[in-house]
Amino acid sequence: MIPAFAVGRTQELLFHLGCMHQDGKLDAWKIYLDSPMAIEVTDVYEECIQLLDEKDIKRLHLANHASLKSFLPQLEYTVAAEESQSIHEIKSGAIIIAGSGMCTGGRIRHHFKYGLSQKQNTVIFSGFQAMGTLGRLLVDGIKKVRLFKHEVHVNARIETLGGFSAHAGQTELLNWASHIKSQPRIMLIHGEEKALEALAKALNQECGLTSEIPYLGDQISI
């Protein structure tokens, strides 16, 4: 089970799974894309395939495939709720990609209800999990969760893939900020407290920029 955001992250995962298939490194498991929004976005990617990264287009063409779906023939779309529910009947040999990425909603929670308690299952997180989310609780090793009024024991393996973040790191942000010549009002709102404080300090020391970190309940006037 792979929780993934519908826009961008899912399509990146499909591309890498397709590369693994083309290289003979992927078992012949069924891969279910269980997200109506992600399916629609993937269709948009296919319509705009020539706008992808040049080396990725080359990889697709070398394999004589013009779309992500044909690049990964095991891929199946499950749009209807009934199709999604039928996945629960599968005992082995399936990869399920569903939203939301941090497990705060979406179909992944339904798959967790049936799959988290099974030792043979694995949950693979493909991105950062924010504090307070179900995804973060699982990454941090929680042993029981409550889903749809049911207590579910976490017996599945929990793994994390690094390198799929869509956000710039501190180095990239500082490089970007170094080109700012004025003194704008900067609000740091995305990230955990220690990371925000470290970025605020670096912005001041390396770029001469003062920034603010709003907290819950703060009011900001512009």
N, C-alpha and C positions, 0 to 999 in steps of 0.2 A: 504494500500500500504506500503510495507516494502522494502526500498532500502537496498541491502546487497551485499557484495562482493561475487564473485562466488566460491572462494576457502576458505573453512573453516567456514566462518561466516554463509553462507547459510545452510550448513549441520548441524551446531550447532542449528540454528533456527528450522530446520525440526525435529531434535531429540527432542527438548523441546516441540514443537507442538504435536509430537507423544506421548510424556509422558502425556501431557494434555488430549489428546484424550483417551488414555488408562485409565486415572483416571476419565473419564466422565466429564471433565471440559471444553471441547471444543465444541462449537456449531457445527452442521453438515454443516458448510460452505464448499464450494469448496476452495481448496488451490492450486493456480497456481504457479508453478515454471517456470517463464518466462525468462529463460536465457539458451541458448544452452550450454555455457561453464559450468555453474553451474550444468546442467543436466549431462554432461559428467563427471564432478568431483564427483557428487553424485554416479554415476555408479562405479567409482573407489573405493569410500568408501564402497560400497556394496561388491565389490570383495575382499576387505581387511578388512572385518568386524571384524575379530578376532584380529586385531591390535589396535582396539579402546580401550579406557580406560576400565579397568576390570569391574568397577561397571556399566558402560554403556552397556557393553556386557551382563551383568547379567540382566539388565532391559529388554533388547531386548528378551533374552531367556525366562524370566519369562512370557513375553507376547506371547511366542511361535512365534516370528517373527524373521526372519533372515536378514531382510533388512530394511533400513529406509523407503522405499516406502510402504512396507506392514505394517510397524508399524504405518503409517499414511495413511489410506485408502482413505481419501478425496483428496489426493495429485494427481494433474494432471500436466504432462509435456507439455509445449507448445514450440515446437522447431521452426516450420515454422513461418514466419512473419504473414501469414494469421491467424494462430491460436492465435497469440498474439493480433492481431487487433480485433478478435472476442470477446475478454474479455471485450472490451469497451461497448458491448451490454448488459452486465449484470448490473442489477439495484441494486442488493443487495445480501448479503450472499457470499462474496468472499474475500479471502486474496490473495494478489498478491505480490510475492517475485521476485524482479528483480534488476539487476545491473544498474548503478554502486553504490557502497556503499555510496559515497558522492554526487551522482547525477550529476557528471560531464560528463556523457555519458550513453550509454546503453538504454535499453527499458523502464526503469523507467521514463525517461523524457517524453516518449510518453504517459504513463499512467497519468503523471502529467498534461499534456496538456488537457486531458479530465476530470481528476478527482479532481484537486486542487480546482476548483471553486465550487464544490458540498459540501454543508454543512454536508451532511450525511456521508461523507468520513473521514477517519483518515489516517494520515501518521505517521508511527512508525519508528523512527531512532534507529538502533540497534548498533550504534558505534559512535565514535568521528567524528565530522565534522570540517574539517580544514578551516581556514580563506580563503575567496575568493571562496569557493565552493557554489554551489546552495544549498546543504544540510545545510551549516552553515547559509546562508541567511534565510532559512525557519525556522531553530531553533531559530534564533534571532528575528523572528517575522515580516519579510517582508510581505507586503500586496499585492504586485503585482510583477510578474516575467514575463520575456519574453522567450517564448519557440517556436522554429521553426517559428520565425517572427510574433508570435501572443502574445498579452498581456493577461496574465491569472491572474485573481484575486484569491487570496488565501483565500478561505472560509473553507477549510477542517481543522479539528483539527490536530495539530502538537504535537506529543508525543515523548519522548525519553526513551529508556530502558538502564539503566546502567548495568554494570557487564558483558558485552559481549566483552570487549576489549581484543585483542589478544596480547597486548604489556605489558611488565613488567612496573610497576610503579616505582617511584623514590626509594622506599625502596628496591625493588628487584634489581634495577640497582646498587645501592650503595653496597648491599651485594655482588653482582657479582664483582664489581670493587675492593672491599676490598681484594680480593685474588690476585690482580695483583702486582707483586713484582718489576717489572721494571718501567721505566718512559716513556711509549709510548706516541706518539703524538695523542691526542684525539680530534676528531671533533664532535661537537654536531650539528646535522643537522635535526633532526626529532622532531618537536614540535613547540609550539608558543614561542615568544621571552621571556616572563616573566618566563615561565616554564624552558626554556633552561638556563637562567641566574641563576635561583634557583638551578638547577642541577649542573651547573658549580661551584657554590659556595660550595655546599655540597660535591662535589667530592674533592675539595681542602681542605676543613676543616676536613672532616671525613676520607678521603683516601689518602691525600697528593698528589693528582693528579691534574695537570694543564690541562685545556681543552680550546679549541678555539671554537667560534661560528661564522662560515662564514655567510656573508650576501650577498644579491643579488649583483652581479658584482665583488665580491672578486675573486681573483685568488690564487690557492693553488699549491705550488710546493712541491713535495715529493722527 
